[in-house]
Amino acid sequence: MPFEKKILCIGAGYVGGPTMSMIAKKCPQYQVKIVDINEARIAAWNSGDLPVYEPGLKEVVESVRGKNLFFGTDIEASIKEADIIFVSVNTPTKTFGEGAGRASDLQYLEKTTRSILAASDSGKIVVEKSTLPVRTAESMERILNGNNKGIHFEIVSNPEFLAEGTAIADLEKPDRVLIGGHQSDEGEKAVEEVAKIYANWVPHERIITTNLWSSELSKLAANAFLAQRISSVNSLSALCEKSGANIDEIAGAIGKDSRIGSKFLKASIGFGGSCFKKDILNLVYLCERYGLPEVAAYWESVVKINEWQTTRSVKRVLRSLLDTIVGKKVAIFGFAFKSDTNDTRESPAHLVVRELLDERAVPVITDYKALPDAKRDLADVLDKVQFTEDPYSAAFESHAVLLCTEWKQYAELDWEKIYASMTKPALVFDGRNILDHDKLRKIGFEVMGIGKA
């Protein structure tokens, strides 16, 4: 039987790969194709060693790959035959020109938009899946609908709200699916077409439709609010350390308030990942552009608190090690920005390692999934950093263990064995507050946590 629709996703990264795999699983009547210019990445998606680690992802991919899910590099041909095109390309923060360090770099989005126009000989629905500044669709429309081919494109916004480490569960049972489009006959039909995809498994009440600009801005707003909660609790953790209060107890108490809730109140060494910092800085830039400096300053403070939380944590460790760690081996437990992912983008551990190197320490990094990415991120200092898959080897003869990623396996380690192998006095800095501190102290460790005296 021929496929009812042909769906294409341009971009085979952390968003495009899992999202399209779930759509293929839930919608066998659709052909789903994912394309990317990175041949090595596509080869990995077609192998048993996927380029993205997410619990459950491999099983989903293998259940539909070669049936109605396909990965390839022939972008032009794939565009030509597609009915609906999801754009999931990288939109990093600009490193040059106006808005450098804050604004989104949209060069890849523009190139992709022009490629869609060049390869198309019929009208299509183009879906923004990448996180974008509000009113980006306006620029895409100028390119796509300013053509002399006599064809029309309809732009729809469908931002992702996935949390890395739980992406498959988030896709299987999303809190909401947001779809924004123009409030015209053509726009509403395009929104309905995209909503029809998700309706195969998402309850109707969880599919929310808005105007195009509200959808674009909602993604930035959601990430800003989540990051703000983390920075808020982290700012209080510093006060707890000075006053003798316990941040876990504080978070537990305020989280019982139904107006506040308990989520994203876990104090830590700092948030990371590809979205929070990038999206907040993009929001800051937009506020400045629209003449709202006070609003911009408010959101920028969220990022500043986060970076301060990481650097002050390293300073606490330094003070505990007699203000010198020159030549001292320091074990870094976890380089991914969070557990259950191999993503190291904006990982607090990256900044920790750089701070340690500034003090001429010898960092030894271990991680359950992210060592290849850690080596890539630290390519300029590989001769000064050590790597091992074994946490016991990382801790051997070290002066301190700095836990930076909340892999549950770390709480299950034999900490008596680790203590016996370390240089004394042995310090454990629990940057995620997942360890039993009383038990560690009984073993003999000096223990430091977040928000605990």
N, C-alpha and C positions, 0 to 999 in steps of 0.2 A: 504493500500500500504506500502511496506517496505521502510525504509529510504534509500536515495541514499548514504549517508555517515554517520558515527558515529563519532562525535567530542567530545572529552573529555577535560575538563580543570581541572587541579590539583591545587587547591587553590581557596577558595571562599571568597576572600577579596575585597578590594576596586577596584581592576582591574578586577579580574576574574568574579565576579558576574555581574557587569554592562555590560562588554564586551560580555560575552556569552549570556546574556539575549537579547542583541540587535541582535546578530547573529541568535539566535533562532527565533526572531520576523521576521527578514528579509529573513531567509532561512528555510521555513517550510519543505523543502525536506530533511533537515538534522536533525538527532537526536543530541541534545546537552545536555551533562551531566556535572555537576560540582560536584566535590568531595573534601572532606577535612577531616582531622583527627579530627577536632574540631566538636564534635557531637552537641554541643549547637549552634554553628554557623549555621550548616546545618538545625537544627530544626527551627531556626529563619528565614532562607531563605524559608522554607516550611510553614511559618506562615504568619499572616497579619502584623507582626511587624518585618520588615527586619532589619538585623544587620548594613546595610549601608544606610545612608540617602542621597539621591540625588533627586532633583526635577524631577519628571516624571519616576523615576525608578520603583516605586511600580506598576504603571499602566502597564509598559512594562512586568514586571515579571508576573503579574496576567493574562496578555493576552495570555501567552504561557506556563506557568507552568502546568505540567501534560499533555500537548499536545506533544510538542517536546522539552521542557526544563525540566530537572530533576535534583534534588539535592540529594546527597547521601554520604554515608561514606564507601561503599564497593569499596575501591580503586583498589584492585587486580583484581576483576572481571571486573571493568570498563576499566582498562588498556587493559585487554585481548581482549575485543570486539571492542576497538576503532581503527579507521583508522588514525585519526589525534589527537595528544595530545598537548594541550597548557599547558605550565608549568608556573604557576603564583604564585609561593611560595614566602615567605618573604626572602629578602636578606638584612638584617640590617647591620649596620656598626659593625665591629668586636670590641669586648670589651676586648680582650685578645690576647696575642701572637704577632707575627710579623704583623705590619700594624694596631695594635689596635688603634681605634679612627679615622681610615681613610679607610682602606680596607673593602671591602664587605665580610660579613660572608656568605660563600657559603655552609655551612654544610647542610642546608635544601634542597638546589638544588642538592647536591650530593646524599643525601638519596633518593630524588625523582627519580633521574636518575637511581640509582641502583634498585629501586622498579619497574620502567618501564621495565628494562631488565629482572628482575626476573619473572615478570608476563606475559611477551610477548612470544608468540609462532609464531609470524609472524612479518615481517618488518613494520615499522610505520614512519610517519613524526612526528618529535618532534619539537614543536615550542617554542622558548624562548619568553615568554611574560614578565617575570620579568625583571627589570632593572639590567643589568649585566656588569661587566668589559669586555673590548674588549678582544677577543680570549677565552672567557669562553666556547664557543661551542667546541673548541679543546679538552678541558677536558671532556666534555660530550661525545664526539665522542670516545675518548679512552675507556671510560667505556662501552658504548653501542655497539660499533663495535668490541670490543676485546672479543667477546663472542664465545662460542663453539657450539652455536645453529644453525649456518649457516644462520642467518638472518641479514638483513642490515637495519640500521636506517639512515634517512637523517635529519640533523639538519637545521632548518630555524629560522632566527631571525625576529621577528615582534614586535618591541617595541611599548609600548602604549604612546600616547601623550595627555592623558586626563587631563583636569583641574577639580579638585574637585569643586563641586557646579554647573558645567555645563557639567558633563560627558555625560549625555544622549544626549544633543545637539551636543557635540563633536563627539559622536559615530554616530549620525544620519547624520551629515554633516561634516565629518572630513576635515581638511586642506589637509591632506595627509595620506595615509596608506603606511608605509615603510616595505618592505619585503626583507630580505637579505638571500642569499644562496650561496652554492659553484657554481662556474662557470664550472660545469661539466654537462653531460647529466642528471644524477640522480638529481643533485642539482637544475637544471633549471626546471625539472619536478615537484619537490617538491614545488618550489616557485610558479609555475603556479597553483598548486593545492590549495595553500593557497590564492593566488590572486583570484581564482575562487570564493571563499567564499565571499570576499568583493565586488566582481563585481556584486553581486546581488542588491546592492544599491549605491555603490560608483562609480562615473564616472571614466572611464579608465585613464584619464589624472592625476587623483589624487592618483593612485596606482603606487608607485615608487619602482623599484627593484634595488638592489645594491648587491655588494659582501657581504659576511657574516660579515666581520670585520667592514666595513663601517656602516652597520646597527647597530651593537652593540654599536659603538662609537657615533653614531648620537644622541642617546637618552641622553647620558651624556652631549654631546656638547650643545644640545638644552636647557636642564635645566640650564647648566652653563651660557649660554648667557642670558637667562631670568632673572636669579638671579643677574647676573652682572648689568643689567639695573636697578634693584631695589636698589642694593647697591650703584650704582652711583648716583641716584637721592636722596637717603637718605643721602649720604655724602654731597651733595649740600644743603640739608635741614638744616644741622647744620650751614653752612655758612650764609644761609638766616636769621636764627634766630639772628646771630651776627650783620649782616649788615643792616637789615631792609627790605631786599628783601622778596618776597612771593614765596614760592616754587611751588604753584599751577600755578601762573602766569609764572614762569620760565618754568615749564613742558609744559604748553600750548604753549608757544612761540617756544621752540625747537621741540615740537611734530609736528608742522606744516611743518617742514622740511621733504620732502619726503624721504630723505636719512636716517632719524632717525625714523619717525613715532611716534604715540602717545601711543602705548600700553606699559604697564609695566613701566610707568613713574609716577605712583601715589606714592607719598611719604607716609610713614607709620611708625609705630612702629617697623616694621621688617617683613621679610617673614618667613613662617613656612611651615608645611606640611612634608610629609614623604619623599619627593624626593630631594628638592633643596640642603639642607645641606649634606645629605647622598651622593648624586651623585657628588657634587663638591669635597667633601673629597675623594671620590673614584678616581676622576680624578686627584687630587693632588697626591694620592698614586701611581697611574699608571705613572704619569710624573716622580716622584722620582725614581720609579723602572727602568724606561727607561733612567735614567741619565739626566733628564731635570729639574734641581732644580729651574732655573729662571721661567720656565713655571709653576711649582708647586707653587712657592711663589706668583705668580700673581693671580692664582685662589684661593689660600688660603685666600688672602686678601679680597675676596668677602664675605667669611664667617665671617671673623673678623669684617668687617664693619657692617655686619648685627647684630652680637651680641652686638657690641658697641652701635648701634642705640637703641637697647632695653634698655640696662643698663643706658645709658645717659638720656633716657626719664624718667626713674624712679628717677634719681638724680635731674632732673628738678622739678619733682613733690615734692620731698623731700625738696628742697630749698624753694619752694613756701609755704610749710607747716611749715615754721620756723625751718627747719632742724631737726625736730623731729616728728615722727608719732607713738611713743610708745603708745599703747593702743587705737589709733585712728582707727575708722571704715573706711575702704576704699572699695568702691563698684567697682567690676570688671565687666564691661558690655561686655560679650563675652569671652568664653574660647576656642572655636574652632579656628583653625588657620586662617579660613576665613569664610565668610557667606555661607549659603546653604549647609553646611556639618556638620556632627557630629565628624569629624576627629580632634583630638587634638594633633596629633604627631608634635613635635617641635614647638608647638604653642608659640608665643611671650608671651602670657598671663601666661604661665607656669613659665617662667623666671621672669616675673613681680611679680607674687605671691611669688616666692621664695625670691626675693629681698625685698619685703614688710615684709615678715616674719623675715628676717635678721634684719630689723629695729623694730621688735616687734609690727607691726601694726596688725589689725584684718581684713583680706580680706574677703569680702562677694561676692561670685561669682554667676552670673546669666548668663544663655545662653538658647537659644531657642531649641537647639537639643543636646547639648554636656555635660549636667550635669553628666550623668552616667560615661562618659569617664573622666571628670574632677575629679570626686571622686576617680576613679581608679588611675589616674596619681598622685594624692596627698594623696594616702593611708597612707603614713608615717606621715602626718601632719593633719589628719582629725580633731583632737581635737583643732586645731588652726585656722581652716578655716570654714566659714559658706557658705551654698549653698541655693539658692532659685530660683524658676522658675519666680518669679515676680520681674521685675526690680525696681518697686516702693518700694518694701520691701527691696531690696538690698540697695537702696539709702537712706532709712529712717535713720536719725540721723548720716549719714556718713559725713566725712569731705571732701571727694573727690569722684568723679566718674571718673574712668579710662576706656575709651572706647577702647577695644582691638580688637574687631571683627566688621566688617562693615555690620552687620545685618541692613537692611533698616528699620526694625521696630524701631530701636533706634532713628532714625531721626524723627519718627512720634509720639514719646512719648509726654506726657504733661509735658514739662520741667518746667513750672511754678509750677505745683504740686510737682515736684521733688525738686525744690528749696525751697519751703515752708517747706518741711519735713527734710531738711538737717541741719547739724550744720554749723553755720556761722563763718567765711567767707566760702562760698561753692565754691569748685574748680571743674571744668570739664576739664579733659585732653582728648582731642580728638585725639587718636592715629591713626585714619584712615582718618581724615579730611572729615567727612561726615556731620557734624552738621553746623547749621547756627550760626557762632560765634557772629555776631553782635546782633542777636536776643537774644542769651544767655546772653550777657553782659547787654543788656537792662533790662533783668529780674533781674540781680544782680549778676550773676556768675562771678567769676574770670575764664578766659578761656585760655587754652594753647592748641595749635595745633602743628602739625609737620611742621617745616620750615616756621613758622610765628612768627614775633617778638611779 
